[in-house]
Amino acid sequence: MHLPLQIILPKEESPSASSFKKVFMSKKDQTVKPAKTSTPEQPGPKKVNFSKRVKVKKIRSHKHYSEDERDAIWHSPEEYTILKQRCLETLKKMRSADFKDSDQFSSRGLEVRTKAASVARKEKKAFAWRAVLDEQEHQCHVGMVDQESIREAYLDISRASSETAFSFGKSDEMAVKEYMER
């Protein structure tokens, strides 16, 4: 007999603005420790520190920008069209086996726009959903609810994607540092 499955999500506990302010302002160096996460290059739990001092920098609304300021900040429709055309051109070149990144054509940010990457991403998402649903079905059969086990089932599948994203981020960081040193 198959029972209907439902996705069981942990209840979010979102603090009210007043409770955040109380924590934020009452202690000099309030430390928040999120769930343990680690990466190959950065082991151990991460920390967030809040200072008693708050710095606020006011900025004007974009509605009050001059035409020159808007032109300097946002792409015009023509520039956007050119960007899209260049992306499509790069994607076409990426399909060839001998494609290599250059100053003129960079695949960075377009990796997920290929057919193979799109299919792989959909498969990973389906695999993660399946892991969560399988864990819920198991818990249903044994008569228990363990949200942490459901979370772990998902994390086991998504960990590789997180590590890949971290690796890309590190690579981007090095590229920017190299560029800034020129």
SULZI-V120589 format. One record per backbone hydrogen bond with DSSP energy under -1.0 kcal/mol. NH is the residue of the N-H (numbers start at 0). CO is the residue of the C=O. E is the energy in kcal/mol with one decimal. If there is no record, write none. Layout:
# SULZI-V120589
NH/CO/E + NH/CO/E
This chain:
# SULZI-V120589
19/15/-2.1 + 20/16/-2.3 + 21/17/-2.0 + 22/18/-2.1 + 23/19/-3.2 + 24/20/-2.8 + 25/21/-1.8 + 31/47/-2.0 + 38/41/-1.1 + 47/31/-1.4 + 49/29/-1.8 + 63/60/-2.2 + 64/61/-1.4 + 69/65/-2.4 + 70/66/-2.5 + 71/67/-1.9 + 72/68/-1.5 + 73/69/-2.9 + 79/75/-2.6 + 80/76/-2.1 + 81/77/-2.1 + 82/78/-2.5 + 83/79/-2.5 + 84/80/-2.3 + 85/81/-2.5 + 86/82/-2.3 + 87/83/-2.4 + 88/84/-2.4 + 89/85/-2.5 + 90/86/-2.7 + 91/87/-2.2 + 92/88/-2.0 + 93/89/-2.4 + 94/90/-1.0 + 95/92/-1.3 + 98/95/-1.3 + 101/104/-3.0 + 109/106/-2.5 + 112/109/-1.9 + 113/110/-1.1 + 117/113/-2.2 + 118/114/-2.4 + 119/115/-2.4 + 120/116/-2.5 + 121/117/-2.1 + 122/118/-2.2 + 123/119/-2.4 + 124/120/-2.4 + 125/121/-2.4 + 126/122/-2.5 + 127/123/-2.4 + 128/124/-2.6 + 129/125/-2.5 + 130/126/-2.2 + 131/127/-2.1 + 132/128/-2.9 + 133/129/-2.9 + 134/130/-2.1 + 135/131/-2.4 + 136/132/-2.6 + 137/133/-2.5 + 138/134/-2.5 + 139/135/-2.4 + 140/136/-2.2 + 141/137/-1.8 + 143/138/-2.6 + 149/145/-1.5 + 150/146/-2.5 + 151/147/-2.7 + 152/148/-2.2 + 153/149/-1.9 + 154/150/-2.8 + 155/151/-2.6 + 157/153/-2.5 + 158/154/-1.8 + 161/157/-2.0 + 162/158/-2.4 + 163/159/-2.2 + 164/160/-2.5 + 165/161/-2.4 + 166/162/-2.3 + 167/163/-2.5 + 168/164/-2.4 + 169/165/-2.4 + 170/166/-2.3 + 171/167/-2.7 + 172/168/-2.5 + 173/169/-2.3 + 174/170/-2.2 + 175/171/-2.5 + 176/172/-2.4 + 177/173/-2.6 + 178/174/-2.4 + 179/175/-2.7 + 180/176/-1.4 + 181/178/-1.1
